């Protein structure tokens, strides 16, 4: 999908479909102001030189992810690459073209204060629903619904690996779930996604173990153990069914062993 670009008031905008004037003005405001008006934006998350806001525009909800890196290594990279917001916008488009569900990208914008300092914002449309960790830990659902979710998650993960994508920080909150009409899963927060020319089985196993470890740790923090061994095996069965490269491997044992090593390194080996 071709990304269009235009410059307005010293800000570069990147988009597929032209945004409304209100959207553009809200984007400019978000980029130009360090203190954001709480009447215009609801702060959702703040930390690590990134902020996430929610705003209502034309009766629709949108999320604004603002990147304001000031560390030297991040600023140095600004000389050689596009902004974090642009990279997230482009990656979202690439994933969608490969049939991988992500929250709908609306636009990216960046403002260059100088050669080293760049602030940017990536805007997505509200997907609705909840994140997968919160859903599994707190919601009521049937065994059939849980199985449908696990199988859908395995299909989503298999598409990532087929297209040589890895999420460097795979976790359940990084997947959104919506049951409004029918079940839909969608990826969110793409900052740690990377595409390789080729994924080795060793890297895939390590990535799956990290995902597995995060699921143990994340659900434990919420006082929940709603993922059983049978659920984890079901996920792997359908992952293999949709990604044949992993056949003829003792996958479950390999992932559990590596998961234990990761949790042990985190000081959480008792969770497995």
NUVOKOL-208796 format. One record per residue (C-alpha): x, y, z. Coordinates in nm, 4 decimals, always signed. Layout:
BEGIN
+----------+----------+----------+
!       c1 !       c2 !       c3 !
+----------+----------+----------+
!        X !        Y !        Z !
...
+----------+----------+----------+
***
This chain:
BEGIN
+----------+----------+----------+
!       c1 !       c2 !       c3 !
+----------+----------+----------+
!  +0.0000 !  +0.0000 !  +0.0000 !
!  +0.1502 !  +0.3312 !  -0.1070 !
!  +0.2212 !  +0.5767 !  +0.1735 !
!  +0.1475 !  +0.9389 !  +0.0892 !
!  +0.3354 !  +1.2311 !  +0.2387 !
!  +0.2655 !  +1.5995 !  +0.2863 !
!  +0.4218 !  +1.8781 !  +0.4908 !
!  +0.2180 !  +2.1330 !  +0.6845 !
!  +0.3390 !  +2.3909 !  +0.9385 !
!  +0.6773 !  +2.2229 !  +0.9656 !
!  +0.5290 !  +1.8788 !  +1.0311 !
!  +0.5579 !  +1.5796 !  +0.7963 !
!  +0.2411 !  +1.3712 !  +0.7674 !
!  +0.2295 !  +1.0140 !  +0.6323 !
!  -0.1020 !  +0.8507 !  +0.5442 !
!  -0.2926 !  +0.6218 !  +0.3088 !
!  -0.6189 !  +0.8109 !  +0.3167 !
!  -0.6486 !  +1.1843 !  +0.3689 !
!  -0.7329 !  +1.2689 !  +0.7297 !
!  -0.9918 !  +1.5217 !  +0.8418 !
!  -0.8873 !  +1.8745 !  +0.9324 !
!  -0.9745 !  +1.8063 !  +1.2951 !
!  -0.7464 !  +1.5014 !  +1.2971 !
!  -0.4616 !  +1.7057 !  +1.1486 !
!  -0.5075 !  +1.9883 !  +1.3995 !
!  -0.5178 !  +1.7432 !  +1.6918 !
!  -0.1990 !  +1.5820 !  +1.5607 !
!  -0.0229 !  +1.9171 !  +1.5378 !
!  -0.1334 !  +2.0028 !  +1.8904 !
!  -0.0098 !  +1.6694 !  +2.0261 !
!  +0.3325 !  +1.7140 !  +1.8674 !
!  +0.3846 !  +2.0790 !  +1.9549 !
!  +0.2807 !  +2.0695 !  +2.3214 !
!  +0.4658 !  +1.9084 !  +2.6098 !
!  +0.1682 !  +1.9521 !  +2.8413 !
!  -0.1398 !  +1.8020 !  +2.6814 !
!  -0.4865 !  +1.9383 !  +2.7594 !
!  -0.6746 !  +1.6670 !  +2.9518 !
!  -0.9999 !  +1.7899 !  +2.8000 !
!  -0.8714 !  +1.7015 !  +2.4529 !
!  -0.6665 !  +1.3907 !  +2.5303 !
!  -0.6962 !  +1.1166 !  +2.7903 !
!  -0.3572 !  +0.9907 !  +2.9065 !
!  -0.3558 !  +0.6103 !  +2.8828 !
!  +0.0088 !  +0.5249 !  +2.9400 !
!  +0.3315 !  +0.7129 !  +3.0017 !
!  +0.6910 !  +0.5994 !  +3.0316 !
!  +1.0178 !  +0.5245 !  +2.8538 !
!  +1.0031 !  +0.8471 !  +2.6482 !
!  +0.6671 !  +0.7420 !  +2.5032 !
!  +0.3126 !  +0.8487 !  +2.5808 !
!  -0.0210 !  +0.7050 !  +2.4703 !
!  -0.3344 !  +0.9205 !  +2.4583 !
!  -0.6941 !  +0.8583 !  +2.3620 !
!  -0.8997 !  +1.1213 !  +2.1819 !
!  -1.2470 !  +1.1498 !  +2.0295 !
!  -1.2538 !  +1.2906 !  +1.6769 !
!  -1.5708 !  +1.3061 !  +1.4666 !
!  -1.7421 !  +1.0803 !  +1.7253 !
!  -1.4763 !  +0.8100 !  +1.6801 !
!  -1.2060 !  +0.7015 !  +1.9258 !
!  -0.8388 !  +0.7116 !  +1.8309 !
!  -0.5110 !  +0.6385 !  +2.0045 !
!  -0.2144 !  +0.8757 !  +1.9718 !
!  +0.1228 !  +0.7197 !  +2.0503 !
!  +0.3769 !  +0.9967 !  +2.0939 !
!  +0.7488 !  +0.9256 !  +2.0753 !
!  +0.9712 !  +1.1906 !  +2.2351 !
!  +1.3101 !  +1.0244 !  +2.2585 !
!  +1.5865 !  +1.2259 !  +2.4242 !
!  +1.8513 !  +0.9618 !  +2.5006 !
!  +2.1682 !  +1.0024 !  +2.2947 !
!  +2.1530 !  +0.6610 !  +2.1246 !
!  +1.7950 !  +0.7193 !  +2.0113 !
!  +1.8767 !  +1.0695 !  +1.8881 !
!  +2.1799 !  +0.9418 !  +1.6990 !
!  +1.9626 !  +0.6923 !  +1.5128 !
!  +1.7430 !  +0.9794 !  +1.3921 !
!  +2.0223 !  +1.0743 !  +1.1525 !
!  +1.9997 !  +0.7442 !  +0.9678 !
!  +1.6374 !  +0.6355 !  +0.9876 !
!  +1.2778 !  +0.7490 !  +0.9767 !
!  +1.0914 !  +0.8338 !  +1.2966 !
!  +0.9491 !  +0.5671 !  +1.5284 !
!  +0.5953 !  +0.6707 !  +1.4330 !
!  +0.6668 !  +0.6373 !  +1.0603 !
!  +0.8216 !  +0.2935 !  +1.1144 !
!  +0.5139 !  +0.1771 !  +1.3074 !
!  +0.2841 !  +0.3138 !  +1.0370 !
!  +0.4786 !  +0.1438 !  +0.7562 !
!  +0.5031 !  -0.1832 !  +0.9486 !
!  +0.1275 !  -0.1786 !  +1.0114 !
!  +0.0665 !  -0.1406 !  +0.6386 !
!  +0.3112 !  -0.4210 !  +0.5567 !
!  +0.1476 !  -0.6576 !  +0.8052 !
!  -0.1984 !  -0.5822 !  +0.6682 !
!  -0.0772 !  -0.6516 !  +0.3121 !
!  +0.0437 !  -0.9914 !  +0.4362 !
!  -0.2984 !  -1.0730 !  +0.5805 !
!  -0.1956 !  -1.0138 !  +0.9424 !
!  -0.4495 !  -0.8305 !  +1.1566 !
!  -0.3291 !  -0.5135 !  +1.3329 !
!  -0.5140 !  -0.2170 !  +1.4774 !
!  -0.6065 !  +0.0149 !  +1.1917 !
!  -0.3296 !  +0.2689 !  +1.1163 !
!  -0.4559 !  +0.6198 !  +1.0434 !
!  -0.1436 !  +0.8315 !  +1.0023 !
!  +0.2015 !  +0.9122 !  +1.1323 !
!  +0.3503 !  +1.2580 !  +1.1797 !
!  +0.6905 !  +1.3884 !  +1.2788 !
!  +0.8478 !  +1.7195 !  +1.3661 !
!  +1.2236 !  +1.7749 !  +1.3490 !
!  +1.3570 !  +2.0169 !  +1.6072 !
!  +1.7086 !  +1.9642 !  +1.4699 !
!  +1.9096 !  +1.6870 !  +1.3015 !
!  +1.9146 !  +1.4791 !  +1.6198 !
!  +1.5856 !  +1.5579 !  +1.7946 !
!  +1.2655 !  +1.4306 !  +1.6358 !
!  +0.9240 !  +1.3937 !  +1.7974 !
!  +0.6635 !  +1.1810 !  +1.6245 !
!  +0.3136 !  +1.0461 !  +1.6763 !
!  +0.1455 !  +0.7331 !  +1.5395 !
!  -0.2348 !  +0.7303 !  +1.5311 !
!  -0.4573 !  +0.4230 !  +1.5201 !
!  -0.8315 !  +0.3772 !  +1.5286 !
!  -0.9776 !  +0.2264 !  +1.8445 !
!  -1.0171 !  -0.1485 !  +1.7957 !
!  -1.2495 !  -0.1855 !  +2.0921 !
!  -1.2624 !  -0.4933 !  +2.3091 !
!  -0.9828 !  -0.5694 !  +2.5544 !
!  -0.6329 !  -0.7107 !  +2.5587 !
!  -0.5995 !  -1.0876 !  +2.5665 !
!  -0.4344 !  -1.1063 !  +2.9075 !
!  -0.7061 !  -0.9041 !  +3.0748 !
!  -0.9758 !  -1.1050 !  +2.8981 !
!  -0.8331 !  -1.4433 !  +3.0005 !
!  -0.7754 !  -1.3321 !  +3.3581 !
!  -1.0946 !  -1.1402 !  +3.4312 !
!  -1.3751 !  -1.2307 !  +3.1912 !
!  -1.6229 !  -1.5155 !  +3.1954 !
!  -1.6082 !  -1.7397 !  +2.8895 !
!  -1.6987 !  -2.0933 !  +2.7931 !
!  -1.4538 !  -2.3734 !  +2.7171 !
!  -1.5592 !  -2.3491 !  +2.3512 !
!  -1.4874 !  -1.9737 !  +2.3415 !
!  -1.1482 !  -2.0265 !  +2.5038 !
!  -1.0614 !  -2.2930 !  +2.2468 !
!  -1.1669 !  -2.0636 !  +1.9619 !
!  -0.9433 !  -1.7880 !  +2.0973 !
!  -0.6409 !  -2.0181 !  +2.1308 !
!  -0.6825 !  -2.1563 !  +1.7788 !
!  -0.7225 !  -1.8054 !  +1.6340 !
!  -0.4120 !  -1.6935 !  +1.8214 !
!  -0.2131 !  -1.9861 !  +1.6797 !
!  -0.3230 !  -1.8935 !  +1.3258 !
!  -0.2211 !  -1.5311 !  +1.3836 !
!  +0.1214 !  -1.6364 !  +1.5146 !
!  +0.1752 !  -1.8759 !  +1.2245 !
!  +0.1165 !  -1.5885 !  +0.9787 !
!  +0.3849 !  -1.3857 !  +1.1544 !
!  +0.6411 !  -1.6665 !  +1.1249 !
!  +0.5449 !  -1.7487 !  +0.7663 !
!  +0.6232 !  -1.3888 !  +0.6746 !
!  +0.9458 !  -1.3908 !  +0.8818 !
!  +0.8225 !  -1.1501 !  +1.1489 !
!  +0.9274 !  -1.1737 !  +1.5130 !
!  +0.7889 !  -0.9764 !  +1.8032 !
!  +1.0871 !  -0.9128 !  +2.0287 !
!  +0.8569 !  -0.8684 !  +2.3276 !
!  +0.5732 !  -1.1190 !  +2.2710 !
!  +0.3020 !  -1.0984 !  +2.5358 !
!  -0.0732 !  -1.1379 !  +2.5787 !
!  -0.1458 !  -0.7618 !  +2.6257 !
!  +0.0018 !  -0.7126 !  +2.2773 !
!  -0.3028 !  -0.8896 !  +2.1304 !
!  -0.6458 !  -0.7262 !  +2.1352 !
!  -0.9643 !  -0.9300 !  +2.1342 !
!  -1.3100 !  -0.8260 !  +2.0216 !
!  -1.6217 !  -1.0426 !  +2.0474 !
!  -1.8729 !  -0.7778 !  +1.9317 !
!  -1.9887 !  -0.9619 !  +1.6192 !
!  -1.7588 !  -1.2593 !  +1.5882 !
!  -1.4189 !  -1.3245 !  +1.7391 !
!  -1.1446 !  -1.1011 !  +1.6048 !
!  -0.7851 !  -1.0771 !  +1.7226 !
!  -0.5568 !  -0.7907 !  +1.6323 !
!  -0.1956 !  -0.7004 !  +1.7100 !
!  -0.1136 !  -0.3745 !  +1.8857 !
!  +0.2119 !  -0.2014 !  +1.9900 !
!  +0.4527 !  -0.2899 !  +1.7090 !
!  +0.7651 !  -0.1207 !  +1.8451 !
!  +0.9489 !  -0.4510 !  +1.8934 !
!  +0.8475 !  -0.6190 !  +1.5654 !
!  +1.1159 !  -0.6948 !  +1.3108 !
!  +1.1155 !  -0.8776 !  +0.9770 !
!  +1.4064 !  -1.1043 !  +0.8865 !
!  +1.5107 !  -1.2587 !  +0.5584 !
!  +1.4803 !  -1.6004 !  +0.7207 !
!  +1.3782 !  -1.7323 !  +1.0631 !
!  +1.5670 !  -2.0301 !  +1.1992 !
!  +1.3776 !  -2.2885 !  +1.4034 !
!  +1.5997 !  -2.2014 !  +1.7001 !
!  +1.4857 !  -1.8359 !  +1.6884 !
!  +1.1229 !  -1.9417 !  +1.6593 !
!  +1.1495 !  -2.1761 !  +1.9580 !
!  +1.3172 !  -1.9036 !  +2.1619 !
!  +1.0462 !  -1.6570 !  +2.0619 !
!  +0.7669 !  -1.9006 !  +2.1496 !
!  +0.9310 !  -1.9733 !  +2.4851 !
!  +0.9490 !  -1.6009 !  +2.5584 !
!  +0.5807 !  -1.5659 !  +2.4683 !
!  +0.5042 !  -1.8640 !  +2.6917 !
!  +0.7072 !  -1.7181 !  +2.9804 !
!  +0.5325 !  -1.3817 !  +2.9508 !
!  +0.1945 !  -1.5573 !  +2.9635 !
!  +0.2895 !  -1.7339 !  +3.2886 !
!  +0.4266 !  -1.4134 !  +3.4414 !
!  +0.1546 !  -1.1796 !  +3.3174 !
!  -0.1373 !  -1.3949 !  +3.4284 !
!  +0.0289 !  -1.4603 !  +3.7646 !
!  +0.0471 !  -1.0850 !  +3.8276 !
!  -0.3301 !  -1.0745 !  +3.7835 !
!  -0.3820 !  -1.3671 !  +4.0192 !
!  -0.4922 !  -1.5898 !  +3.7337 !
!  -0.3881 !  -1.9346 !  +3.6132 !
!  -0.6505 !  -1.9737 !  +3.3439 !
!  -0.4105 !  -2.1148 !  +3.0859 !
!  -0.3541 !  -2.4846 !  +3.1460 !
!  -0.1013 !  -2.7239 !  +2.9937 !
!  -0.3754 !  -2.8505 !  +2.7614 !
!  -0.4350 !  -2.4930 !  +2.6382 !
!  -0.0653 !  -2.4419 !  +2.5639 !
!  -0.0491 !  -2.7732 !  +2.3791 !
!  -0.3594 !  -2.6800 !  +2.1777 !
!  -0.1905 !  -2.3553 !  +2.0726 !
!  +0.1183 !  -2.5440 !  +1.9515 !
!  -0.0877 !  -2.8105 !  +1.7720 !
!  -0.2637 !  -2.5474 !  +1.5628 !
!  +0.0526 !  -2.3451 !  +1.5148 !
!  +0.2181 !  -2.6537 !  +1.3639 !
!  -0.0943 !  -2.7304 !  +1.1609 !
!  -0.0707 !  -2.3846 !  +1.0027 !
!  +0.3094 !  -2.3715 !  +0.9848 !
!  +0.4407 !  -2.7061 !  +0.8628 !
!  +0.8082 !  -2.6163 !  +0.9140 !
!  +0.7690 !  -2.7007 !  +1.2816 !
!  +0.6493 !  -3.0555 !  +1.2200 !
!  +0.8530 !  -3.3545 !  +1.3377 !
!  +0.9909 !  -3.1606 !  +1.6339 !
!  +0.9386 !  -3.2279 !  +2.0018 !
!  +0.8150 !  -2.8711 !  +2.0182 !
!  +0.6263 !  -2.8700 !  +2.3472 !
!  +0.9163 !  -3.0124 !  +2.5502 !
!  +1.1692 !  -2.7807 !  +2.3825 !
!  +0.9566 !  -2.4725 !  +2.4506 !
!  +0.8799 !  -2.5721 !  +2.8100 !
!  +1.2501 !  -2.6279 !  +2.8807 !
!  +1.3434 !  -2.2895 !  +2.7342 !
!  +1.0478 !  -2.1266 !  +2.9150 !
!  +1.1804 !  -2.2593 !  +3.2448 !
!  +1.5228 !  -2.1091 !  +3.1693 !
!  +1.3683 !  -1.7691 !  +3.0928 !
!  +1.1490 !  -1.7693 !  +3.4039 !
!  +1.4466 !  -1.8800 !  +3.6139 !
!  +1.6462 !  -1.5848 !  +3.4802 !
!  +1.3534 !  -1.3597 !  +3.5821 !
!  +1.3459 !  -1.5186 !  +3.9291 !
!  +1.0031 !  -1.6709 !  +3.8579 !
!  +1.0789 !  -2.0398 !  +3.7957 !
!  +0.8085 !  -2.1403 !  +4.0464 !
!  +0.5402 !  -2.0288 !  +3.7996 !
!  +0.5945 !  -2.3188 !  +3.5580 !
+----------+----------+----------+
***
